[in-house]
């Protein structure tokens, strides 16, 4: 059976660029990989065809020969390409080599390409740290300067962060030649993993520092002064650059992230920049009106006039008495919500007066009258 055109095998046109050929190869390699097609007996042979096509088209000289002579360019000694006698592929060793290439293409940016292992070993960044800080609503309103203690890793002073004793320098790992990773062939595949000798650092230390045991950093509790701006709320995150964990063997330091949690308040409830305060008032004050004194979050007091005939749940707004905007201008408002309180533990005389009042005020309760009128209509409709 005639061999398929290499461009057709990769799903690209004959005028495709090197980048388009690589993109087509990646797509076909993922689509036809044997591990993804366990139920397809032809998957392995198709996957080999894709690798064979890419092995030719990715090489400028082989591609030029193929464009001129087609498959004949690699038959009868005309080139160094695949031989038909090997089933259209140059044996298991070349299959592993081709798969190693796709491994590099697909995962090289993530794992780090050749030549970068040593640099990675010399400059491993420290971890970022998280610190949860609980503050009061009053502190969130005013802002504060607070000192916190953070357990972390700091650069070792004995070896200046190198991890080596007596000022000596780390040496290139002999197992991975400074790459920080090694490859092992398993059947058709080449597996890449961190070097077991240097743990992926690309360097080893002949005489480790006794203070840090070759790590270049030691555990220590660090005190930091943190500026908490006014207006923060639960979930606000503050980043302190360079205050995280020290890097391994002189690498850059990570960052510290402070997450704010504002405790619930006894009097005020918060919704963004606005505050809400439930204030109990007597039936008499709600009916006749009057004035009450309410607290504000800044520790002050405000006098609020209760309109005559106020109902439970009525809200009144105090402008600019809420929380300040975080790193901005202006403030929210404070809302007073009336809670009309029913008296308890009445004397006989008080009960008598309330009954007399109730008989005289039946027409003065519009909501009650309206509700029972609706109830009567509902019952009448049910009877019909």
C-alpha positions in Angstrom: 0.0 0.0 0.0 1.3 3.4 -0.9 2.6 5.6 1.9 0.5 8.6 2.9 1.8 12.0 2.1 3.6 13.4 5.1 1.8 16.8 4.9 -1.5 14.9 4.8 -0.5 12.8 7.8 0.1 15.9 9.9 -3.0 17.7 8.5 -1.1 20.7 7.1 -0.7 22.1 3.6 2.5 21.7 1.6 3.3 25.4 2.0 3.1 25.1 5.8 5.6 27.0 7.9 7.8 25.3 10.5 5.5 26.6 13.3 2.4 25.2 11.5 4.1 21.8 11.0 4.9 21.7 14.7 1.4 22.7 15.7 -0.1 20.0 13.4 2.2 17.4 14.9 1.3 18.3 18.4 -2.4 18.0 17.6 -2.0 14.7 15.8 0.3 13.3 18.5 -2.2 14.1 21.2 -5.1 12.7 19.2 -3.4 9.4 18.2 -1.3 8.7 21.3 -1.7 4.9 22.2 -2.5 5.7 25.8 -5.5 7.6 24.7 -6.7 5.0 22.2 -6.4 1.7 24.1 -9.4 0.3 22.2 -8.0 1.2 18.8 -5.5 -1.5 17.5 -4.3 0.8 14.8 -3.4 3.7 17.1 0.2 2.7 17.6 0.9 2.4 13.8 -0.8 5.7 13.1 1.1 7.4 15.9 4.3 6.0 14.4 3.3 7.5 11.0 2.8 10.9 12.6 6.3 10.8 14.2 7.8 9.6 11.0 6.3 12.5 9.1 7.4 15.0 11.7 10.9 13.6 11.9 11.3 14.5 8.2 9.4 17.7 7.9 10.9 19.4 11.0 14.4 19.0 9.4 15.0 21.7 6.7 17.3 19.4 4.6 15.0 16.4 4.8 12.0 18.5 4.1 13.7 20.0 1.0 14.6 16.5 -0.3 11.0 15.3 0.4 9.5 18.3 -1.3 11.6 17.5 -4.4 11.6 13.7 -4.6 8.8 12.6 -2.3 9.2 9.3 -0.4 11.8 8.2 -3.0 14.2 10.6 -1.3 14.7 8.2 1.5 14.7 4.9 -0.5 17.7 3.2 -2.0 20.3 5.1 0.0 19.2 8.6 -1.2 18.9 9.9 2.3 19.0 9.3 6.0 15.2 9.0 6.5 13.0 6.1 7.5 13.4 2.8 5.7 10.4 0.8 4.4 11.9 -2.4 5.8 11.4 -1.1 9.3 7.7 -0.8 8.9 7.9 2.8 7.9 9.8 3.7 11.0 13.5 3.4 12.1 13.1 1.0 15.0 12.2 1.4 18.7 15.1 3.6 19.5 14.0 6.2 17.0 10.4 5.9 18.3 11.6 6.8 21.8 13.6 9.6 20.4 10.7 11.0 18.5 8.5 10.8 21.6 11.2 12.5 23.6 10.9 15.3 21.1 7.1 15.7 21.6 7.7 15.5 25.3 10.0 18.4 25.1 7.6 20.3 22.8 4.6 19.8 25.0 6.1 20.0 28.4 9.5 21.6 28.1 8.3 25.1 29.0 6.8 23.7 32.2 9.7 21.4 33.3 12.5 23.7 32.2 14.6 23.1 29.1 18.1 22.0 28.7 20.7 24.4 30.1 18.3 25.9 32.6 18.6 23.3 35.4 21.8 24.8 36.8 20.3 28.3 36.9 17.2 26.9 38.6 19.3 25.3 41.2 21.2 28.4 42.0 18.1 30.6 42.4 15.1 28.6 43.8 12.5 31.1 44.9 11.2 30.8 48.4 7.5 30.0 49.1 4.9 32.7 49.6 3.4 32.7 53.1 -0.1 33.5 54.4 -1.0 35.2 57.7 -4.6 35.4 58.9 -5.2 38.6 60.9 -8.4 39.3 62.9 -9.3 42.8 63.8 -12.3 44.6 65.2 -14.8 46.7 63.3 -13.5 49.8 65.0 -10.0 49.0 63.9 -11.3 48.4 60.3 -13.0 51.9 60.5 -9.9 53.8 61.7 -7.1 51.7 60.3 -4.1 50.7 62.5 -0.4 49.9 62.6 0.1 46.4 64.0 3.1 44.2 64.8 2.8 40.6 63.8 5.1 37.6 64.4 5.5 35.2 61.4 7.3 31.9 61.6 9.3 31.6 58.4 12.7 30.7 56.9 15.4 33.3 56.6 18.8 33.3 54.8 21.5 31.5 56.8 24.1 34.1 58.0 26.8 31.4 58.6 27.1 30.6 54.9 25.4 33.7 53.4 22.7 31.6 52.0 24.9 29.4 49.8 24.5 26.2 51.9 28.2 25.5 51.7 30.7 25.6 54.7 33.6 28.0 54.8 32.7 30.0 51.8 33.0 27.1 49.4 30.8 27.0 46.3 28.3 24.4 45.3 29.5 22.2 42.4 27.6 20.9 39.3 25.8 17.7 39.9 27.6 14.8 38.2 24.5 12.7 37.7 22.5 15.2 35.7 25.4 17.5 34.6 23.6 20.5 36.1 20.3 19.9 34.3 18.4 19.1 37.5 16.6 16.3 35.8 17.3 12.9 34.3 15.6 10.8 31.6 14.9 7.1 31.6 13.6 5.0 28.7 10.6 2.8 29.5 9.6 0.8 26.4 8.4 3.3 23.7 8.5 6.2 26.1 11.1 8.5 27.7 10.2 9.6 31.2 11.7 12.7 32.7 12.0 13.2 36.5 13.9 15.3 39.0 17.5 14.2 39.5 17.7 12.0 42.7 21.2 13.1 43.5 20.6 16.9 43.7 16.8 16.8 44.1 16.4 18.8 40.9 18.7 21.6 41.9 21.5 20.9 39.4 24.1 21.4 42.1 25.5 19.5 45.0 27.4 20.7 48.1 30.6 18.8 49.1 30.9 20.5 52.6 27.3 21.5 53.8 27.0 24.3 56.2 26.5 23.0 59.8 24.0 25.7 60.7 21.5 25.1 57.9 22.6 21.6 56.8 23.2 22.8 53.2 19.8 24.4 52.8 21.0 28.0 52.8 18.2 29.0 55.2 17.1 28.5 58.8 13.8 28.6 60.6 13.1 31.8 62.5 10.2 33.9 63.9 10.2 37.3 62.3 8.5 40.4 63.7 6.9 42.7 61.1 5.1 46.0 61.4 2.0 46.0 59.1 0.0 49.1 58.1 -3.8 48.2 57.9 -5.6 50.9 55.9 -9.0 52.2 57.0 -11.9 50.6 55.2 -10.6 47.0 55.0 -13.2 44.2 55.2 -13.2 40.4 55.6 -11.3 39.0 52.6 -9.0 42.0 52.0 -5.5 40.8 51.1 -2.4 42.8 51.8 0.9 41.8 50.0 4.3 42.4 51.6 6.8 41.8 48.9 10.0 39.9 49.9 8.7 39.1 53.4 7.9 35.4 52.7 10.2 32.4 52.9 13.8 32.8 52.0 14.9 31.1 48.7 16.9 27.9 48.7 20.6 28.4 48.5 20.5 32.2 47.9 17.4 32.2 45.7 14.9 35.2 45.8 12.6 35.5 48.8 8.8 34.8 48.5 6.1 37.2 49.5 3.8 37.4 52.6 0.1 37.7 52.1 -2.0 39.0 55.0 -5.7 38.1 54.9 -8.0 40.3 56.9 -11.0 39.0 58.9 -13.2 41.6 60.6 -14.9 40.3 63.7 -18.7 40.7 64.1 -19.8 43.7 66.1 -22.2 43.7 69.0 -24.2 46.8 67.8 -23.4 47.3 64.1 -23.9 45.0 61.0 -21.8 45.8 57.9 -22.8 45.7 54.3 -19.9 47.0 52.2 -19.5 50.6 53.2 -22.9 50.9 55.0 -23.6 50.1 58.6 -26.9 49.0 60.1 -28.0 49.4 63.7 -31.3 47.9 65.2 -32.7 50.3 67.9 -35.6 49.3 70.2 -38.3 51.9 70.8 -41.4 51.8 72.9 -44.9 51.5 71.5 -45.6 55.0 72.8 -42.5 56.6 71.2 -43.3 54.9 67.9 -47.0 56.1 68.1 -46.4 59.7 69.3 -42.9 60.3 67.9 -39.9 61.6 69.8 -36.1 61.6 69.8 -33.5 58.9 70.6 -29.8 58.9 70.9 -27.8 56.3 68.9 -24.1 55.4 68.9 -21.8 55.8 65.8 -18.8 53.7 64.8 -16.4 56.5 65.5 -17.4 56.5 69.2 -19.7 59.5 68.9 -23.5 60.0 69.4 -26.2 61.2 67.1 -29.8 62.3 67.9 -32.4 60.8 65.6 -36.0 62.0 65.4 -38.7 59.3 65.3 -41.6 60.4 63.2 -45.1 60.0 64.7 -46.8 56.7 63.8 -43.5 54.9 62.9 -43.9 51.1 62.3 -41.5 48.3 63.2 -38.7 48.0 60.6 -38.7 51.6 59.5 -35.3 52.8 58.5 -33.7 56.2 58.9 -30.4 57.2 57.3 -27.5 59.0 58.8 -25.3 60.2 55.9 -21.5 59.6 56.0 -21.7 57.7 59.3 -20.7 54.4 57.7 -17.3 52.9 56.8 -14.7 54.8 54.9 -13.8 53.8 51.3 -10.7 51.6 51.1 -7.9 53.7 49.7 -10.5 56.2 48.4 -12.6 59.2 49.3 -16.0 59.3 50.9 -17.8 57.1 53.4 -20.9 55.0 53.5 -24.1 55.7 55.5 -25.5 54.4 58.7 -29.1 53.1 58.8 -31.2 53.0 62.0 -33.9 50.4 61.9 -36.7 50.7 64.5 -37.7 47.7 66.6 -41.0 48.5 68.2 -41.0 46.8 71.5 -44.1 45.2 73.1 -44.2 45.7 76.9 -44.1 42.7 79.2 -45.0 42.0 82.9 -47.9 44.4 82.9 -49.9 45.3 86.0 -53.6 44.9 86.1 -54.1 48.6 85.8 -51.8 48.7 82.7 -53.7 45.9 81.1 -57.0 47.6 81.7 -55.7 50.8 80.2 -54.4 48.9 77.1 -57.8 47.2 76.6 -59.5 50.6 76.8 -57.0 52.1 74.4 -57.5 49.2 72.0 -61.3 49.7 72.0 -60.9 53.3 71.2 -58.2 53.0 68.5 -59.6 50.3 66.2 -59.9 52.9 63.4 -56.3 54.1 64.0 -54.7 50.9 62.8 -54.9 51.0 58.9 -52.6 48.0 58.3 -54.7 45.8 60.7 -57.9 46.9 59.0 -56.5 46.4 55.5 -55.2 42.9 56.4 -58.4 41.6 57.8 -60.3 43.0 54.9 -58.1 41.0 52.5 -58.6 37.9 54.6 -62.4 38.3 54.4 -62.3 38.6 50.6 -60.1 35.5 50.4 -62.4 33.4 52.5 -65.4 34.6 50.5 -63.7 33.6 47.3 -63.0 30.2 48.7 -66.6 29.7 49.5 -67.6 30.6 46.0 
